[in-house]
Amino acid sequence: MNLMRIDRGFHRENVAICDVDVSSGIAGEIACLECGGDGNWGKFAPEIVGADYPCNDCKGTGRMWVSL
């Protein structure tokens, strides 16, 4: 388990502590911070986009790459 600080946002002002799966020396994979790792963004606004709308950030995979 590799807990790392992830800086997010346009000006990198949002901070999250995440468990990162380090696959190489330059990148790691985390659970998507936008949808919670399940790939479904429709749970936040089902009346607008439907119940099974894929997350825009992770493209519905539930995982994201971050640089180390």
Steps between C-alpha positions, in 0.01 A plus 500: 500500500654827384318798645584814305381858484314585178466867405190566285317793348583771249751663734577174686331639813306182589689232688405133541688216667471189280622144484713489184586181311847587372550322168812678382730772621302783342129412534257339740138391487231609749126455542321784323450795733197630309278188505652315795649220292189333358496685164137612537437873523124463450447434871556872568239631252282212376211730404726696261741248346344165590594241758784341301699794367878436470734730688671761283827500693569124486288423189298247701795283602515611865878544487724801425869549431699754700857614460745436782 
